[in-house]
Each structure stands twice: as C-alpha cells, then as structure tokens.
Amino acid sequence: MEAYCIGLVVSFYNAPIVLEAVIITLGIFIGLTLFACQSKYDFTGWQPWLFGLLTGVVIFSFVSMFFPRNSVVELFYSAAVAILFSAYIVSYLYFLSHTLW
C-alpha cells in the first residue's frame, strides 16, 4: 500500500528530480552505514539523547502549527530533522554492526 502512495505522489514531480533525490538519499545512507560500521566510537549512548531531541522536534512541530509560516524557520527545522535522523541511522547501524558481527 505504501508503494502505491509513494508512486502517486512521485507521479506529480519530474522524473529527473525524483531520481536525483533517490541517488542523494542512497549516497548519504551508504556513507553513514560505512561510517557506523568502521567507527571505533560507541554511538549507543546517543539513543536517550536522540529520543529527547526527537520529542523536542515533535513538540516544536505541533507548536509551529499555530504560528504563521516562515521559510527560515522551516529551513532550520528541516536541517535539524535531517541531522537527527542521520544520527539515528548511525546509532542503530553501529549497534547492529557491533552486536551481530
């Protein structure tokens, strides 16, 4: 069902833009995976802090619904969420790579 929803949304955009987004996302994910698997730093201690930041981001998004839209705030919000979920990827992949192997 999710694939149909994504296909419907993607059909409204130009194919090169969608392909560029897929390639950039895949490149970032592969880079984060390689970093997490070869790193000697223990990222598992980040998980409580990441959950706290995620809670703050969700609260901020609910509060921001009641204020007028601001493109600068949206830009910083998007960057913060991208960094937050990148840190989640590194944290969980580090945990998996050092637990399974």
PyMOL CGO cylinders between C-alpha atoms (Angstrom):
from pymol import cmd
from pymol.cgo import CYLINDER

trace = [
    CYLINDER, 0.00, 0.00, 0.00, 2.85, 2.37, 0.80, 0.3, 1, 1, 1, 1, 1, 1,
    CYLINDER, 2.85, 2.37, 0.80, 4.37, 1.82, -2.64, 0.3, 1, 1, 1, 1, 1, 1,
    CYLINDER, 4.37, 1.82, -2.64, 1.14, 2.91, -4.32, 0.3, 1, 1, 1, 1, 1, 1,
    CYLINDER, 1.14, 2.91, -4.32, 1.00, 6.08, -2.20, 0.3, 1, 1, 1, 1, 1, 1,
    CYLINDER, 1.00, 6.08, -2.20, 4.62, 6.92, -2.96, 0.3, 1, 1, 1, 1, 1, 1,
    CYLINDER, 4.62, 6.92, -2.96, 4.07, 6.20, -6.65, 0.3, 1, 1, 1, 1, 1, 1,
    CYLINDER, 4.07, 6.20, -6.65, 1.07, 8.52, -6.70, 0.3, 1, 1, 1, 1, 1, 1,
    CYLINDER, 1.07, 8.52, -6.70, 2.95, 11.38, -5.05, 0.3, 1, 1, 1, 1, 1, 1,
    CYLINDER, 2.95, 11.38, -5.05, 6.06, 10.88, -7.20, 0.3, 1, 1, 1, 1, 1, 1,
    CYLINDER, 6.06, 10.88, -7.20, 3.99, 10.95, -10.40, 0.3, 1, 1, 1, 1, 1, 1,
    CYLINDER, 3.99, 10.95, -10.40, 3.34, 14.67, -9.85, 0.3, 1, 1, 1, 1, 1, 1,
    CYLINDER, 3.34, 14.67, -9.85, 7.08, 15.52, -9.99, 0.3, 1, 1, 1, 1, 1, 1,
    CYLINDER, 7.08, 15.52, -9.99, 9.59, 15.47, -12.82, 0.3, 1, 1, 1, 1, 1, 1,
    CYLINDER, 9.59, 15.47, -12.82, 11.48, 12.20, -13.16, 0.3, 1, 1, 1, 1, 1, 1,
    CYLINDER, 11.48, 12.20, -13.16, 14.99, 13.74, -13.02, 0.3, 1, 1, 1, 1, 1, 1,
    CYLINDER, 14.99, 13.74, -13.02, 14.18, 15.45, -9.70, 0.3, 1, 1, 1, 1, 1, 1,
    CYLINDER, 14.18, 15.45, -9.70, 12.91, 12.21, -8.19, 0.3, 1, 1, 1, 1, 1, 1,
    CYLINDER, 12.91, 12.21, -8.19, 15.94, 10.29, -9.49, 0.3, 1, 1, 1, 1, 1, 1,
    CYLINDER, 15.94, 10.29, -9.49, 18.29, 12.92, -8.08, 0.3, 1, 1, 1, 1, 1, 1,
    CYLINDER, 18.29, 12.92, -8.08, 16.61, 12.69, -4.67, 0.3, 1, 1, 1, 1, 1, 1,
    CYLINDER, 16.61, 12.69, -4.67, 16.88, 8.88, -4.70, 0.3, 1, 1, 1, 1, 1, 1,
    CYLINDER, 16.88, 8.88, -4.70, 20.57, 8.98, -5.63, 0.3, 1, 1, 1, 1, 1, 1,
    CYLINDER, 20.57, 8.98, -5.63, 21.42, 11.59, -2.99, 0.3, 1, 1, 1, 1, 1, 1,
    CYLINDER, 21.42, 11.59, -2.99, 19.49, 9.69, -0.30, 0.3, 1, 1, 1, 1, 1, 1,
    CYLINDER, 19.49, 9.69, -0.30, 21.16, 6.41, -1.23, 0.3, 1, 1, 1, 1, 1, 1,
    CYLINDER, 21.16, 6.41, -1.23, 24.60, 8.02, -1.24, 0.3, 1, 1, 1, 1, 1, 1,
    CYLINDER, 24.60, 8.02, -1.24, 24.10, 9.57, 2.19, 0.3, 1, 1, 1, 1, 1, 1,
    CYLINDER, 24.10, 9.57, 2.19, 22.75, 6.30, 3.61, 0.3, 1, 1, 1, 1, 1, 1,
    CYLINDER, 22.75, 6.30, 3.61, 25.68, 4.28, 2.24, 0.3, 1, 1, 1, 1, 1, 1,
    CYLINDER, 25.68, 4.28, 2.24, 28.13, 6.84, 3.62, 0.3, 1, 1, 1, 1, 1, 1,
    CYLINDER, 28.13, 6.84, 3.62, 26.51, 6.77, 7.07, 0.3, 1, 1, 1, 1, 1, 1,
    CYLINDER, 26.51, 6.77, 7.07, 26.47, 2.97, 7.00, 0.3, 1, 1, 1, 1, 1, 1,
    CYLINDER, 26.47, 2.97, 7.00, 30.16, 2.76, 6.18, 0.3, 1, 1, 1, 1, 1, 1,
    CYLINDER, 30.16, 2.76, 6.18, 30.97, 5.32, 8.86, 0.3, 1, 1, 1, 1, 1, 1,
    CYLINDER, 30.97, 5.32, 8.86, 28.94, 3.49, 11.52, 0.3, 1, 1, 1, 1, 1, 1,
    CYLINDER, 28.94, 3.49, 11.52, 30.41, 0.09, 10.68, 0.3, 1, 1, 1, 1, 1, 1,
    CYLINDER, 30.41, 0.09, 10.68, 34.08, 1.17, 10.73, 0.3, 1, 1, 1, 1, 1, 1,
    CYLINDER, 34.08, 1.17, 10.73, 33.91, 3.65, 13.61, 0.3, 1, 1, 1, 1, 1, 1,
    CYLINDER, 33.91, 3.65, 13.61, 35.51, 2.84, 16.95, 0.3, 1, 1, 1, 1, 1, 1,
    CYLINDER, 35.51, 2.84, 16.95, 33.39, 5.41, 18.83, 0.3, 1, 1, 1, 1, 1, 1,
    CYLINDER, 33.39, 5.41, 18.83, 30.42, 3.93, 20.71, 0.3, 1, 1, 1, 1, 1, 1,
    CYLINDER, 30.42, 3.93, 20.71, 27.26, 5.60, 19.40, 0.3, 1, 1, 1, 1, 1, 1,
    CYLINDER, 27.26, 5.60, 19.40, 24.82, 3.55, 21.51, 0.3, 1, 1, 1, 1, 1, 1,
    CYLINDER, 24.82, 3.55, 21.51, 25.00, 6.12, 24.31, 0.3, 1, 1, 1, 1, 1, 1,
    CYLINDER, 25.00, 6.12, 24.31, 23.38, 8.64, 21.99, 0.3, 1, 1, 1, 1, 1, 1,
    CYLINDER, 23.38, 8.64, 21.99, 20.00, 6.91, 21.93, 0.3, 1, 1, 1, 1, 1, 1,
    CYLINDER, 20.00, 6.91, 21.93, 18.44, 8.60, 25.02, 0.3, 1, 1, 1, 1, 1, 1,
    CYLINDER, 18.44, 8.60, 25.02, 19.63, 11.99, 23.79, 0.3, 1, 1, 1, 1, 1, 1,
    CYLINDER, 19.63, 11.99, 23.79, 18.28, 11.33, 20.32, 0.3, 1, 1, 1, 1, 1, 1,
    CYLINDER, 18.28, 11.33, 20.32, 14.91, 10.38, 21.77, 0.3, 1, 1, 1, 1, 1, 1,
    CYLINDER, 14.91, 10.38, 21.77, 14.86, 13.62, 23.76, 0.3, 1, 1, 1, 1, 1, 1,
    CYLINDER, 14.86, 13.62, 23.76, 15.67, 15.63, 20.65, 0.3, 1, 1, 1, 1, 1, 1,
    CYLINDER, 15.67, 15.63, 20.65, 13.00, 13.77, 18.68, 0.3, 1, 1, 1, 1, 1, 1,
    CYLINDER, 13.00, 13.77, 18.68, 10.46, 14.62, 21.38, 0.3, 1, 1, 1, 1, 1, 1,
    CYLINDER, 10.46, 14.62, 21.38, 11.52, 18.26, 21.16, 0.3, 1, 1, 1, 1, 1, 1,
    CYLINDER, 11.52, 18.26, 21.16, 11.18, 18.25, 17.37, 0.3, 1, 1, 1, 1, 1, 1,
    CYLINDER, 11.18, 18.25, 17.37, 7.67, 16.78, 17.58, 0.3, 1, 1, 1, 1, 1, 1,
    CYLINDER, 7.67, 16.78, 17.58, 6.61, 19.33, 20.19, 0.3, 1, 1, 1, 1, 1, 1,
    CYLINDER, 6.61, 19.33, 20.19, 8.10, 22.14, 18.09, 0.3, 1, 1, 1, 1, 1, 1,
    CYLINDER, 8.10, 22.14, 18.09, 6.19, 20.94, 15.03, 0.3, 1, 1, 1, 1, 1, 1,
    CYLINDER, 6.19, 20.94, 15.03, 2.89, 20.94, 16.94, 0.3, 1, 1, 1, 1, 1, 1,
    CYLINDER, 2.89, 20.94, 16.94, 3.53, 24.40, 18.38, 0.3, 1, 1, 1, 1, 1, 1,
    CYLINDER, 3.53, 24.40, 18.38, 4.59, 25.79, 15.00, 0.3, 1, 1, 1, 1, 1, 1,
    CYLINDER, 4.59, 25.79, 15.00, 1.18, 24.91, 13.53, 0.3, 1, 1, 1, 1, 1, 1,
    CYLINDER, 1.18, 24.91, 13.53, -0.26, 27.87, 15.42, 0.3, 1, 1, 1, 1, 1, 1,
    CYLINDER, -0.26, 27.87, 15.42, 2.18, 30.44, 14.05, 0.3, 1, 1, 1, 1, 1, 1,
    CYLINDER, 2.18, 30.44, 14.05, 2.50, 31.86, 10.53, 0.3, 1, 1, 1, 1, 1, 1,
    CYLINDER, 2.50, 31.86, 10.53, 4.81, 30.05, 8.16, 0.3, 1, 1, 1, 1, 1, 1,
    CYLINDER, 4.81, 30.05, 8.16, 8.37, 31.26, 7.98, 0.3, 1, 1, 1, 1, 1, 1,
    CYLINDER, 8.37, 31.26, 7.98, 10.74, 29.86, 5.36, 0.3, 1, 1, 1, 1, 1, 1,
    CYLINDER, 10.74, 29.86, 5.36, 13.85, 30.41, 7.50, 0.3, 1, 1, 1, 1, 1, 1,
    CYLINDER, 13.85, 30.41, 7.50, 12.33, 28.50, 10.43, 0.3, 1, 1, 1, 1, 1, 1,
    CYLINDER, 12.33, 28.50, 10.43, 11.25, 25.71, 8.07, 0.3, 1, 1, 1, 1, 1, 1,
    CYLINDER, 11.25, 25.71, 8.07, 14.78, 25.51, 6.66, 0.3, 1, 1, 1, 1, 1, 1,
    CYLINDER, 14.78, 25.51, 6.66, 16.37, 25.17, 10.11, 0.3, 1, 1, 1, 1, 1, 1,
    CYLINDER, 16.37, 25.17, 10.11, 13.67, 22.70, 11.17, 0.3, 1, 1, 1, 1, 1, 1,
    CYLINDER, 13.67, 22.70, 11.17, 14.31, 20.55, 8.08, 0.3, 1, 1, 1, 1, 1, 1,
    CYLINDER, 14.31, 20.55, 8.08, 18.06, 20.63, 8.64, 0.3, 1, 1, 1, 1, 1, 1,
    CYLINDER, 18.06, 20.63, 8.64, 17.66, 19.70, 12.31, 0.3, 1, 1, 1, 1, 1, 1,
    CYLINDER, 17.66, 19.70, 12.31, 15.37, 16.77, 11.45, 0.3, 1, 1, 1, 1, 1, 1,
    CYLINDER, 15.37, 16.77, 11.45, 17.76, 15.55, 8.72, 0.3, 1, 1, 1, 1, 1, 1,
    CYLINDER, 17.76, 15.55, 8.72, 20.70, 15.65, 11.15, 0.3, 1, 1, 1, 1, 1, 1,
    CYLINDER, 20.70, 15.65, 11.15, 18.63, 13.98, 13.87, 0.3, 1, 1, 1, 1, 1, 1,
    CYLINDER, 18.63, 13.98, 13.87, 17.60, 11.05, 11.70, 0.3, 1, 1, 1, 1, 1, 1,
    CYLINDER, 17.60, 11.05, 11.70, 21.13, 10.74, 10.31, 0.3, 1, 1, 1, 1, 1, 1,
    CYLINDER, 21.13, 10.74, 10.31, 22.33, 10.38, 13.90, 0.3, 1, 1, 1, 1, 1, 1,
    CYLINDER, 22.33, 10.38, 13.90, 19.61, 7.75, 14.47, 0.3, 1, 1, 1, 1, 1, 1,
    CYLINDER, 19.61, 7.75, 14.47, 20.86, 5.82, 11.43, 0.3, 1, 1, 1, 1, 1, 1,
    CYLINDER, 20.86, 5.82, 11.43, 24.46, 5.94, 12.68, 0.3, 1, 1, 1, 1, 1, 1,
    CYLINDER, 24.46, 5.94, 12.68, 23.44, 4.94, 16.21, 0.3, 1, 1, 1, 1, 1, 1,
    CYLINDER, 23.44, 4.94, 16.21, 21.35, 1.95, 15.20, 0.3, 1, 1, 1, 1, 1, 1,
    CYLINDER, 21.35, 1.95, 15.20, 23.71, 0.74, 12.49, 0.3, 1, 1, 1, 1, 1, 1,
    CYLINDER, 23.71, 0.74, 12.49, 26.62, 0.92, 14.94, 0.3, 1, 1, 1, 1, 1, 1,
    CYLINDER, 26.62, 0.92, 14.94, 24.57, -1.13, 17.41, 0.3, 1, 1, 1, 1, 1, 1,
    CYLINDER, 24.57, -1.13, 17.41, 23.68, -3.72, 14.75, 0.3, 1, 1, 1, 1, 1, 1,
    CYLINDER, 23.68, -3.72, 14.75, 27.18, -3.97, 13.29, 0.3, 1, 1, 1, 1, 1, 1,
    CYLINDER, 27.18, -3.97, 13.29, 28.83, -4.46, 16.68, 0.3, 1, 1, 1, 1, 1, 1,
    CYLINDER, 28.83, -4.46, 16.68, 26.15, -6.81, 18.00, 0.3, 1, 1, 1, 1, 1, 1,
    CYLINDER, 26.15, -6.81, 18.00, 25.77, -9.14, 15.03, 0.3, 1, 1, 1, 1, 1, 1,
    CYLINDER, 25.77, -9.14, 15.03, 29.41, -9.41, 13.95, 0.3, 1, 1, 1, 1, 1, 1,
]
cmd.load_cgo(trace, "trace")
